[in-house]
Amino acid sequence: MGLELRPFGGALRGKGELMIRIQGISLPPGHDGNAWKRETARHLRLPEGKIQKIKLVRRSVDARKKPEVRFVYTLDVAVEGSEEKLLRRCGGRASIARDPVYTPPQPRECGNRPVVVGFGPAGMFAALILALAGQKPIVLERGEEAPARKRKVDAFFSGGNLDPESNVQFGEGGAGTFSDGKLNTGVNNSRSGWILEQFVRAGADPDILTDAKPHIGTDVLVNVVQELRRRIQSLGGEIHFRAHVTGLQLENGALSALRLSDGTQIPCRRAIFAIGHSARDTFSMLHALGVPMEPKPFAMGARIEHLQREIDLAQYGRPDPRLPPADYKLVRHLPDRTVYTFCMCPGGYVVAAASEPGRVATNGMSYRARAGENANAALLVTVNPRDFPGDGPLAGMEWQRAIEEAAYRFSGSYRAPAQRVGDFLAGRPSSGPGGVKPTYRPGVAWGDIRRVLPGALCDSLAQALPLLDERVAGFAGPDAVLTAPETRSSSPVRILRGPDRQSALRGLYPAGEGAGYAGGILSAAIDGILSAEALLSEAE
């Protein structure tokens, strides 16, 4: 395994041919097909005839000078001429295109087969790396494979029973399968590009390789995760669904076996635990065994919904069907807390994210087309261990549970508490919707979300909403809908690990979002890969 630098699209580079990277090519929506060539020639101060090939590297939307919204491109260009002379002519506006390239581990001798617990992004990519390395991993996923899982989720959304083992949180693909499938991350790691390529190979739109804010969409992701599973299986890996790990067997402070809920014992000396942020029973089991862990800061709040066309107008200044549905990312630092938006889903839906009976939780998702009437996002308030009502590593988790139980009592069902923003700010309960109809299924119960969310969080939301409205006009509009609670933004627990990525319990590799080391699909996948690499290095 390792990294190397090579010109982007190295196969394109030939004798006398340069790959020059140009950033900041700004063009209006609806530009013609020759615009890239004209602009790159202008930037490079060359005749258009000297431009041999152009490759799109990145595309973003610049709405800073609305209503004059622009597409901004980064392009790699193959031209003729002297590299040094051309770069001097550009005066710093271009550079040689070089990108880090990730090389997966090569196959090696397989000793004891490693086990991966959990088949979300971290577990899936850990298993893929182990399979590529010839280790034939065994994957244990407590939920069901994607088609069966989707049937269970759809039935629950329609008012059916909750399956605690197969739901929005648990099953093939993890919680990310029923989300927007967003793939942007603040983590700068060469593995990111490789991960995106694997998603495309499995059926995702190639646009995710170039969009500044890539997303797959729930409808596509359900199929993509199945293709990734089949690839792991084709390499000798095994994936077992409805395989819930409920205990560990230890020898001399090291892992020796895993126990499943049906009593099955699986010999195991190396296991990557990629259990997800909602595996509360697994957190409790590991804590009872003395696995070192600590409470972790996270955030809670509600989902906020607006009409997508109003967000488009606020962000772009005018309707324009040539532009993608607008998004936003907002933050406001208050004296003692931070309020911010997270997991914004243009044209999306608020979904029932419960995984335990008698508890209500929300999340957001959107399909590939993002064509829904509403936009939604988590509107969250940061909380720290000093805020938790109890003590110990699991105090934040128990606080989440208490809030979700209060939400269930509020409606007497899995309907989620909801309130119009105007009523929330005025301190009065809501009796029904205004211009924004909530998308949450199996339905909402109107009232006052202060009966569900802690007072300090509600006070912070009330302070921040008018301030955030200054950034996106209408954000605090009276008809916007708050649906509560959003409690599962990230793990409330961090399972401690050393520089070798192992727990003090040797052979246990905590990984991904559930272990407290990631915050989204892409960062979790990166962490899973790094844990697989560490496991392989330890086995050498």
C-alpha positions in Angstrom: 0.0 0.0 0.0 1.2 3.5 -0.5 0.9 6.9 -2.2 2.5 8.3 -5.3 2.1 11.5 -7.2 1.3 11.3 -10.9 -0.3 13.7 -13.4 -4.0 13.6 -13.2 -5.2 11.3 -16.0 -1.7 10.0 -16.6 -2.8 7.8 -19.6 -3.5 11.0 -21.5 0.0 12.3 -21.2 2.2 11.6 -24.2 5.3 12.9 -25.9 5.3 16.7 -26.1 2.0 16.8 -24.1 1.4 18.7 -20.9 -1.3 18.3 -18.3 -1.9 21.8 -17.0 -4.4 22.4 -14.2 -6.3 25.6 -14.3 -8.6 26.7 -11.4 -11.3 29.3 -11.3 -12.8 29.0 -14.8 -16.0 30.9 -14.2 -18.9 30.5 -16.7 -22.6 31.3 -16.6 -25.3 28.7 -16.5 -26.2 27.4 -19.9 -22.8 28.1 -21.4 -22.1 26.4 -24.7 -19.9 23.4 -25.2 -16.9 25.3 -26.5 -16.7 27.7 -23.5 -14.2 25.5 -21.7 -11.8 25.6 -24.7 -12.2 29.3 -25.1 -11.5 30.1 -21.5 -8.6 27.7 -21.1 -7.0 29.2 -24.2 -7.5 32.7 -22.8 -6.0 31.7 -19.4 -3.0 30.0 -21.0 -2.6 32.8 -23.6 -2.6 30.2 -26.4 -4.6 29.8 -29.7 -7.5 27.5 -29.2 -5.9 25.1 -31.7 -3.1 24.4 -29.3 -5.6 22.9 -26.8 -5.6 19.1 -27.3 -7.8 17.7 -24.6 -9.7 19.0 -21.6 -10.7 17.0 -18.5 -13.1 18.2 -15.8 -11.6 18.0 -12.3 -14.1 19.9 -10.2 -17.3 21.8 -10.5 -18.9 24.1 -8.0 -21.6 26.9 -7.9 -20.6 30.4 -7.0 -23.6 32.4 -5.7 -21.8 35.2 -4.0 -22.9 37.8 -6.5 -26.5 36.8 -6.9 -28.5 36.9 -9.0 -25.4 36.5 -11.3 -24.7 32.9 -10.3 -21.8 31.2 -12.0 -20.4 27.7 -12.4 -16.7 27.5 -11.4 -14.5 24.8 -12.9 -11.1 23.3 -12.3 -9.9 21.8 -15.6 -6.9 19.7 -16.6 -5.7 20.6 -20.1 -3.4 18.8 -22.5 -1.4 21.2 -24.8 1.7 21.4 -26.9 4.8 23.3 -26.0 7.5 23.8 -23.3 6.3 23.2 -19.8 8.5 25.9 -18.2 7.7 28.5 -20.9 4.0 27.9 -20.7 3.8 28.2 -16.9 5.9 31.4 -17.0 3.5 32.8 -19.5 0.5 32.0 -17.2 1.9 34.1 -14.4 0.9 31.7 -11.6 -2.6 31.1 -12.9 -1.9 27.4 -13.7 0.2 24.5 -12.5 1.2 21.0 -13.5 -1.6 18.6 -12.6 -0.5 16.2 -9.9 -2.8 14.3 -7.6 -2.0 11.8 -4.9 -3.0 8.3 -5.9 -4.0 5.6 -3.4 -2.8 2.0 -4.0 -4.7 -0.6 -2.1 -2.7 -3.4 -0.3 -1.5 -6.2 -2.4 -2.7 -9.8 -1.7 -0.7 -11.6 1.0 -0.7 -14.8 3.0 -4.0 -15.2 4.9 -3.7 -16.5 8.4 -6.7 -16.3 10.7 -9.5 -14.7 8.8 -10.3 -11.2 10.2 -13.9 -10.3 11.1 -15.6 -7.0 10.4 -18.5 -6.2 12.7 -20.9 -3.8 10.9 -21.5 -3.2 7.2 -21.9 0.6 7.0 -19.3 2.8 5.2 -16.5 2.0 7.6 -17.1 -1.7 7.7 -17.8 -2.0 4.0 -14.6 -0.4 3.0 -12.5 -2.1 5.7 -13.9 -5.4 4.3 -13.1 -4.4 0.7 -9.5 -3.6 1.6 -9.1 -6.9 3.5 -10.7 -8.7 0.6 -8.4 -7.1 -2.0 -5.5 -8.1 0.3 -6.6 -11.8 0.0 -7.8 -12.0 3.6 -11.3 -13.3 2.9 -12.9 -11.3 5.7 -16.1 -12.4 7.5 -18.6 -9.6 7.9 -21.2 -9.7 10.6 -24.1 -7.2 10.1 -27.0 -7.2 12.6 -29.5 -5.9 10.0 -30.7 -7.2 6.7 -29.5 -6.9 3.2 -30.6 -3.8 1.4 -33.8 -5.1 -0.4 -35.3 -6.7 2.7 -34.2 -3.7 4.8 -35.9 -1.3 2.4 -39.1 -3.2 2.7 -38.9 -3.0 6.5 -38.1 0.8 6.4 -40.9 1.5 3.9 -43.4 -0.4 6.0 -42.3 1.5 9.2 -42.7 4.9 7.4 -46.2 3.8 6.4 -47.1 3.2 10.0 -46.0 -0.4 10.4 -44.0 -1.9 13.2 -40.4 -1.0 13.9 -37.8 -3.8 13.5 -35.1 -3.0 16.1 -32.6 -5.0 14.0 -33.4 -3.8 10.5 -34.3 -0.1 10.1 -32.8 3.3 9.1 -29.8 2.7 11.3 -29.0 -1.0 10.9 -28.6 -3.1 7.8 -26.6 -3.2 4.6 -24.9 0.1 4.0 -25.5 1.4 7.5 -27.3 4.7 8.4 -25.8 6.3 5.2 -28.0 4.2 3.0 -31.1 6.1 4.1 -29.6 9.6 3.9 -28.7 12.0 1.1 -25.6 9.9 0.3 -23.4 13.0 0.7 -19.7 12.4 0.1 -18.1 15.7 1.0 -15.7 15.7 3.9 -13.2 18.0 5.6 -10.7 15.2 5.7 -7.8 15.6 3.3 -6.8 12.1 2.4 -5.8 10.5 -0.9 -8.1 7.6 -0.1 -11.1 9.9 -0.8 -10.7 9.7 -4.5 -10.2 6.0 -4.5 -13.4 5.6 -2.5 -15.4 7.7 -4.9 -14.1 5.6 -7.8 -15.3 2.4 -6.0 -18.8 4.0 -5.6 -18.8 4.8 -9.4 -17.7 1.3 -10.2 -20.6 0.0 -8.2 -23.1 2.2 -10.0 -23.0 5.7 -8.7 -23.1 8.6 -11.1 -19.6 9.6 -12.3 -20.5 13.2 -11.4 -19.5 12.4 -7.9 -15.9 12.4 -9.1 -16.0 16.1 -10.1 -18.8 17.8 -8.1 -17.6 19.9 -5.2 -20.4 18.6 -3.1 -20.9 15.1 -4.4 -24.0 13.0 -3.4 -25.3 9.7 -4.5 -28.9 9.7 -3.4 -30.8 7.1 -1.3 -32.5 5.6 -4.3 -29.1 4.9 -6.0 -27.2 4.1 -2.8 -29.5 1.2 -2.0 -28.2 -0.5 -5.2 -24.6 0.6 -4.9 -24.1 -1.0 -1.5 -25.3 -4.3 -2.9 -22.7 -4.1 -5.7 -19.9 -3.4 -3.2 -21.1 -6.4 -1.2 -21.0 -8.6 -4.3 -17.5 -7.5 -5.1 -16.3 -8.4 -1.6 -17.9 -11.8 -2.0 -16.3 -12.3 -5.4 -12.9 -11.8 -3.6 -13.7 -14.5 -1.1 -15.3 -12.5 1.6 -18.4 -13.6 3.5 -21.2 -11.3 4.6 -23.7 -12.6 7.1 -26.9 -10.6 7.8 -29.0 -10.9 10.9 -25.7 -11.6 12.7 -25.8 -9.5 15.9 -22.7 -9.6 18.0 -23.8 -9.6 21.6 -20.6 -10.8 23.4 -16.9 -11.3 23.3 -14.7 -14.1 24.5 -11.2 -13.1 25.8 -8.0 -14.8 26.5 -5.2 -13.0 28.4 -6.7 -9.6 27.6 -7.0 -10.3 23.9 -10.0 -11.2 21.7 -10.5 -14.9 21.0 -14.1 -15.2 19.8 -17.3 -13.4 19.1 -20.7 -14.5 20.4 -23.9 -13.8 18.4 -27.4 -13.3 19.6 -28.4 -16.9 18.6 -25.6 -18.3 20.7 -23.1 -19.0 17.9 -19.4 -18.6 18.8 -17.1 -17.4 16.0 -13.4 -17.8 16.7 -11.7 -14.5 16.1 -8.4 -12.8 17.0 -8.7 -9.7 14.8 -12.0 -7.8 14.5 -12.8 -4.3 13.2 -15.8 -3.0 15.1 -17.5 -0.6 12.8 -20.8 -0.6 14.7 -22.3 2.8 13.8 -23.4 5.6 16.1 -26.7 3.9 17.1 -25.4 0.5 18.4 -26.3 1.4 22.0 -26.5 -2.2 23.2 -23.0 -2.9 21.8 -21.6 0.2 23.5 -23.1 -1.2 26.8 -21.7 -4.7 26.2 -18.2 -3.3 25.5 -18.4 -1.0 28.5 -19.4 -3.9 30.7 -16.3 -5.8 29.5 -14.1 -3.0 30.5 -13.2 -1.8 27.0 -11.9 1.8 27.5 -14.2 4.5 26.3 -15.1 8.0 27.1 -18.1 10.4 26.6 -17.8 12.5 23.5 -19.1 15.9 22.6 -21.9 15.8 19.9 -24.9 17.8 18.9 -28.7 17.6 19.1 -31.7 19.6 18.0 -34.4 19.3 15.3 -34.9 19.0 11.6 -35.9 22.3 9.9 -37.9 22.3 6.7 -38.5 25.0 4.1 -39.9 25.1 0.6 -37.0 24.3 -1.7 -38.1 27.1 -4.1 -37.7 29.6 -1.3 -34.2 28.3 -0.5 -33.4 28.6 -4.2 -34.6 32.2 -4.3 -32.6 33.1 -1.1 -29.4 31.5 -2.4 -29.5 32.3 -6.1 -31.5 35.5 -6.1 -33.8 34.3 -8.8 -35.3 31.0 -10.1 -33.1 29.2 -12.7 -33.8 25.7 -13.8 -30.3 25.4 -15.1 -28.9 25.4 -11.5 -29.1 22.5 -9.1 -31.4 22.8 -6.0 -29.7 25.2 -3.7 -28.2 24.1 -0.4 -26.7 26.0 2.6 -24.3 25.4 5.5 -24.9 27.8 8.4 -23.2 28.3 11.8 -23.6 30.7 14.6 -21.4 30.9 17.7 -23.3 31.9 20.8 -21.6 32.8 24.1 -21.8 29.2 25.5 -22.8 27.0 22.5 -22.6 26.7 18.8 -25.7 26.3 16.6 -25.2 24.9 13.1 -26.9 23.1 10.2 -25.8 19.6 9.2 -26.7 17.0 6.6 -28.6 19.5 4.5 -30.9 17.7 2.0 -32.1 19.8 -0.9 -35.4 18.5 -2.3 -35.4 15.9 0.5 -37.5 14.4 3.2 -37.4 14.1 7.0 -37.4 10.5 8.0 -38.1 8.3 11.0 -34.7 7.2 12.3 -35.7 5.2 15.4 -33.9 2.0 16.1 -35.3 1.2 19.6 -39.0 0.5 20.5 -40.8 3.4 22.2 -38.4 6.1 21.0 -38.6 8.7 18.2 -35.6 10.1 16.3 -35.4 12.0 13.0 -32.9 12.2 10.1 -32.9 13.6 6.6 -32.6 12.0 3.2 -33.0 12.8 -0.5 -33.1 11.0 -3.8 -30.6 11.4 -6.6 -32.8 14.0 -8.4 -33.4 16.0 -5.2 -36.8 16.9 -6.7 -38.9 17.0 -3.5 -40.9 20.1 -2.7 -39.1 20.8 0.6 -35.5 21.3 1.7 -34.4 20.1 5.2 -31.4 20.1 7.4 -30.5 19.2 11.0 -30.5 22.4 13.1 -28.2 21.4 15.9 -26.8 22.7 19.2 -23.4 21.5 20.5 -23.4 19.6 23.8 -20.4 18.5 25.9 -20.0 15.9 28.6 -20.4 18.6 31.3 -24.0 19.1 29.9 -24.9 15.4 30.3 -27.4 14.7 33.1 -25.4 11.6 34.2 -21.8 10.4 34.6 -19.7 7.8 32.9 -18.9 7.0 29.3 -22.5 6.2 28.4 -24.1 9.3 29.9 -24.6 11.1 26.5 -26.2 7.9 25.1 -28.6 7.7 28.0 -29.5 11.4 27.5 -30.3 10.7 23.8 -32.6 7.9 24.9 -34.4 10.0 27.4 -35.1 12.7 24.8 -36.3 10.1 22.3 -38.6 8.6 24.9 -40.0 12.0 25.7 -40.8 12.4 22.0 -42.6 9.1 21.9 -44.7 10.0 24.9 -45.5 13.4 23.3 -47.4 11.7 20.5 -48.0 8.2 22.0 -46.6 6.8 18.8 -43.7 7.1 16.3 -45.2 10.4 15.0 -42.6 13.1 15.6 -43.3 16.3 17.5 -43.5 19.3 15.2 -43.8 23.1 15.5 -43.8 26.0 13.2 -40.8 28.3 13.6 -43.0 31.3 14.2 -44.8 29.6 17.0 -41.6 28.3 18.5 -40.1 31.8 18.6 -43.3 33.1 20.1 -43.5 30.4 22.8 -46.8 28.9 21.7 -47.7 25.4 20.5 -48.6 24.8 16.9 -51.9 23.3 15.9 -51.1 22.6 12.2 -48.9 23.5 9.2 -48.8 26.8 7.3 -47.2 27.0 3.8 -44.6 24.3 4.5 -46.1 20.8 4.8 -43.9 18.4 6.9 -42.5 15.4 5.0 -41.9 13.2 8.1 -43.5 9.8 7.9 -45.5 8.2 9.6 -46.6 11.7 10.4 -46.2 14.5 12.9 -47.9 15.5 16.2 -48.2 19.3 16.4 -47.4 21.1 19.6 -44.5 22.6 21.5 -41.1 20.9 21.0 -39.9 22.5 24.2 -41.8 19.6 25.9 -39.3 17.2 24.2 -35.9 19.0 23.8 -34.0 20.3 26.8 -34.6 23.9 27.7 -30.9 25.0 27.1 -31.0 23.6 23.6 -34.3 25.3 22.8 -33.0 28.6 24.2 -30.0 28.3 21.9 -32.1 27.5 18.9 -34.3 30.5 19.6 -31.3 32.8 19.9 -29.7 31.5 16.7 -32.7 31.3 14.3 -33.1 35.1 13.7 -29.3 35.4 13.3 -29.2 32.5 10.8 -32.0 34.3 8.9 -29.5 37.1 8.2 -27.5 34.6 6.2 -30.4 32.9 4.4 -33.4 35.1 4.0 -36.5 33.3 5.3 -34.6 30.7 7.3 -36.6 31.8 10.4 -39.8 32.3 8.4 -42.9 31.6 10.5 -44.1 28.7 8.4 -40.8 26.8 8.4 -41.2 23.5 10.3 -39.2 22.1 13.2 -39.5 18.3 13.6 -37.9 16.8 16.7 -35.7 15.3 17.9 -32.5 15.1 15.9 -30.4 13.1 18.4 -28.2 10.9 16.2 -25.9 13.5 14.5 -22.8 11.6 15.7 -21.7 9.1 18.3 -22.0 10.2 22.0 -19.2 7.7 22.8 -15.5 7.4 21.8 -14.0 3.9 22.0 -10.4 4.6 22.8 -7.7 3.2 20.6 -3.9 3.5 20.4 -1.6 4.5 17.6 -1.9 1.0 16.1 -5.7 1.6 16.1 -6.3 -1.2 18.5 -8.2 -1.0 21.8 -6.5 -1.9 25.0 -8.4 -5.2 24.4 -5.9 -6.6 21.8 -7.4 -7.6 18.5 -10.3 -5.1 18.7 -10.1 -2.3 16.2 -12.8 0.3 16.9 -13.5 2.2 13.6 -15.8 4.7 12.0 -18.5 7.0 13.2 -19.8 4.7 15.9 -16.4 4.5 17.5 -16.2 8.3 17.6 -13.6 8.8 14.8 -15.7 10.0 11.8 -18.6 12.1 10.8 -20.1 11.0 7.5 -20.0 8.4 4.8 -16.6 9.4 3.3 -14.7 10.0 6.6 -16.1 6.8 8.0 -15.0 4.9 4.9 -11.5 6.4 5.2 -11.3 5.4 8.8 -12.4 1.9 7.9 -9.6 1.6 5.3 -7.0 2.9 7.8 -8.1 0.4 10.3 -7.9 -2.4 7.8 -4.4 -1.3 6.8 -3.4 -1.3 10.5 -4.8 -4.8 11.0 -2.8 -6.0 8.0 0.4 -4.4 9.3 -0.1 -6.0 12.7 -0.6 -9.4 11.0 2.7 -9.2 9.0 
